Structure formats: C-alpha cells, structure tokens
Amino acid sequence: MKGRKEHEAGAIAFAGKVALVTGAASGIGRAVALAFGRAGAAVVVADIAVDGGHSTAAMIVESGGKALFVPANVTRETEVAALVDKTVSQYGRLDCAVNCAGLFEEGARLSELDEAVYDRIMDVNVKGVWLSMKYQLRQMGKQGGGAIVNLSSAFGAVGAPGQAVYAASKHALAGLTKSAALEYAKEGIRVNALCPGAVRTPMLARALSHEPSMERKLRAAHPMGRFAEAGEIADAALWLCSAQASFVTGHELSVDGGFTAM
C-alpha cells in the first residue's frame, strides 16, 4: 500500500482537459474514468449500461470532479457521433479518449463457434472502436491534437485456444491503432493501444465462474503470479494520454505481468 500511495502522490495531472471513456460503467473502463476524474479532467462516461454509467459519473462528482454520463452503443454510428457532439457541447473540446467498450464471451473451438457469437464480438470489439475513433479523430483534428487509447488485450499478441474470435478482434485493434497513428501523427494526435493480461474485473469473474479451475491456470500463466487490479491498467492509460508520453504513438503497451514475455 505504501508504494501505491507514493505513486498516487505523483499522479499525472489533467486539469482543464476533457476525457471520454467508453465502456465506463464497470471494470477497467470505470477505473479509467475515475482516474481521470481524480487527475482533474472533466470526464464523459459512456456505456450501454445505464445504471452503471450513472454510478461511475456519480462517483467522480462525489469526489469533487466533473462528469457526465451519456448512454451510447458504440456499434451504432449515430450514437457514437452524438456522444462526441455531446462531449463537445458540454465541455467545449475532447483531449483524451480511452475506448474500453468490449465484449468477451465464453468461446468454443473454431469449428464449433456460432456465427452469431462471431458477429457480436467483432461488432463491439472492432467496429465499435473504429466508429469511436472515427468521430474522436475528427474532433481532435479540428482542435489540433489529442490522444486516443484503445483497450486491446494480451490475446492481441498471442493465440487463445477456445477464444479465437476474441483474439482475432484484439489483433485487429493493432492494425486499426497503428494505421490511425500513422495517418494522424502530423496532426498532433497520438493513438496507442493498451494490452492487459488478466485483470480482476466483473468480466473476468463471470468467465471464471464457468470454469473455476481456470483461475489457478490463469494465475500461473502470469509470471508475476497474480491478476492485475483495474487501477493498474488505468494508470497506464492515463500515462499514454499524458504529456509524459508525448513521443509515443502507434504503440501496443503490454501491462500483463509478463504473460506475453514467455
């Protein structure tokens, strides 16, 4: 705990900045939104989960920050466009965006996977990030700069037996992220991806509830011998959005306890 407190004491500041976080009703997205709020940013919380989204925004406000919840389904272009428009109409600009909205479903071997599962995963994890970036980049281009972070996964770097489509969706984010970074580098917009290993979130808890024996195996697959806390991923997201990372773009940052180093 001492180390954690010392780290927070030197936290990155975002006073006067505006941050948009998708998938912010729970898990990593909520942790990122709360971290931006603590760092002084005005935060737009976006999610399809209305109760959770309102709760995240309320947590920020109760802690003395500024926050607004906007319900949005990232797979629907009109809703994404409206989300960015609302951000700008409320706070005047958009400096940082962290695209955390994602879907993880219990999988099956590739030859046994239902087409509907494939469509759902790719729709949220790939199309949703593409649409989010499409409108975030347009706004940041008007302003002359900004920073975007896409939440990928350690499975975006390796194979995932039983989760082939999920892994494919996260591999696809690498292409989207790097291509956007190259296209917009001269406009002062940085685009990076964050690749966590297993993180202690409600999503992970649901996945492990279907196969309790998997927890021991999953822990063993991380050389540090534990799962990440959502706040550790949030710290990395804020760093990528900060001036400290001003020469970092097109990068996939692994925050996985050594999972992909083996």
Disulfide bonds with the S-S distance in Angstrom:
none
